[in-house]
Amino acid sequence: MTDDRRSPSGGWREVYAEMGVSADHEPDSLDCPTCGDDCPRLHTATYWCPTHGTWRVAVG
């Protein structure tokens, strides 16, 4: 296993913290905020509802 203190990518946690971003990933599907149907993820934080079309997860 790589030692984070000596790895070139070992400081990623600090970089993410300074940027104010999360390393959490978005799930493969979410419920539509309007109708509750299961919506597959298209790209990053963009999801597709068959009834309402595409929608994005708000950063917050």
trRosetta pair geometry for C-beta under 8 A, 3 or more apart (Angstrom, degrees):
i j d omega theta_ij theta_ji phi_ij phi_ji
2 6 7.8 -136 -180 73 80 86
2 7 4.7 60 161 -78 122 130
2 10 7.8 -142 139 -79 111 95
3 6 4.7 40 86 28 109 102
3 7 6.4 175 81 -28 51 90
3 10 7.6 -6 119 -100 57 135
4 7 5.6 -52 -130 26 32 117
4 10 4.0 131 179 -141 61 99
5 10 5.8 163 -76 -178 10 157
6 10 6.7 109 51 -39 23 152
7 10 3.9 129 63 -51 87 96
9 12 5.5 11 172 -39 82 113
11 14 4.8 -46 -174 40 86 115
11 15 5.8 89 126 -25 88 98
12 15 5.5 -55 -145 38 37 113
12 16 6.1 37 158 -19 70 105
12 23 7.6 75 141 -87 113 138
13 16 5.9 -54 -148 37 29 109
13 17 6.3 30 153 -20 63 108
13 23 7.9 -62 -106 -22 64 141
14 17 5.6 -54 -146 37 32 113
14 18 6.3 32 155 -19 65 105
15 18 5.8 -55 -148 36 30 110
15 19 6.3 22 155 -12 64 110
16 19 5.8 -62 -146 43 30 107
16 21 5.4 -96 -158 73 79 84
16 22 7.1 78 175 -119 121 14
16 23 5.5 -35 -128 -47 164 97
17 20 7.5 32 178 -73 32 36
26 30 7.8 -61 -180 -38 99 120
26 41 6.0 139 115 -115 117 144
26 44 6.8 92 15 168 139 43
26 45 5.4 171 -69 -99 155 65
26 57 6.4 -176 -120 11 128 153
27 30 6.0 119 69 -64 113 81
27 41 7.1 175 101 -40 51 130
28 40 6.8 -27 157 -146 76 72
28 41 5.4 -120 -158 15 36 115
29 38 5.3 23 161 -178 134 92
29 39 5.9 162 -160 78 82 42
29 40 5.0 -43 -96 -99 98 45
29 41 6.2 -128 -77 -19 42 78
29 47 7.3 106 -143 -137 51 117
30 38 7.9 163 90 -150 20 54
30 39 5.7 -24 68 59 67 99
30 41 7.5 72 -2 -67 89 87
30 47 5.6 -80 43 -93 103 161
30 57 7.2 106 1 -77 167 113
31 36 5.0 -13 -178 -153 118 51
31 37 6.9 146 -153 70 67 24
31 38 6.4 -45 -98 -93 60 45
31 39 6.9 107 -150 9 12 93
32 35 4.8 10 89 50 132 77
32 36 5.9 -54 60 0 83 12
32 37 4.8 22 6 49 123 76
32 38 7.8 -55 -16 -5 84 6
32 39 5.1 108 -65 -38 78 124
32 47 7.7 -163 -92 118 65 128
32 49 4.2 69 -99 -104 128 134
32 51 7.2 23 -127 52 176 107
32 52 6.0 129 -158 30 135 130
32 55 7.2 107 -138 27 77 143
33 55 6.9 -136 21 143 106 160
34 49 7.2 96 44 164 109 176
34 51 7.7 -135 89 95 121 117
34 52 5.3 109 46 -66 144 160
35 49 6.9 129 39 -168 113 137
35 51 5.6 19 10 65 159 148
35 52 6.6 176 0 -24 114 121
37 49 5.8 113 70 -146 116 94
37 50 6.8 -84 131 34 156 92
37 51 6.3 122 11 9 149 117
39 47 4.1 74 128 161 121 117
39 48 5.6 177 -167 72 92 40
39 49 4.6 -47 -98 -75 121 69
39 55 7.4 -13 174 44 167 105
40 47 6.8 166 88 -151 30 78
40 48 5.8 -13 63 48 79 100
41 44 7.9 -154 -178 70 113 18
41 45 7.9 -58 -141 -128 107 19
41 46 7.1 104 -163 77 67 51
41 47 5.5 -51 -101 -97 51 76
42 46 4.7 -52 60 104 105 101
42 47 6.5 166 2 -112 86 20
42 48 5.3 89 -48 -32 114 105
42 54 6.7 -41 10 -121 149 111
43 46 4.9 11 58 44 77 117
45 56 5.3 62 116 -162 96 83
45 57 4.1 -104 -171 40 109 100
45 59 7.9 -29 -137 -63 179 78
46 54 5.7 -3 -175 -168 102 114
46 55 7.5 161 -151 83 60 29
46 56 5.3 -32 -97 -95 65 81
47 54 6.9 150 80 -151 40 62
47 55 5.7 -24 64 65 90 78
47 56 7.4 157 17 -95 76 29
47 57 7.3 73 -10 -39 112 87
48 53 7.2 -61 -146 -179 67 33
48 54 5.5 -32 -99 -94 65 68
49 52 4.2 13 86 48 133 90
49 53 6.3 -1 60 42 83 23
49 54 7.6 174 21 -85 73 17
49 55 6.4 21 -4 4 112 113
52 55 6.7 12 113 -37 117 120
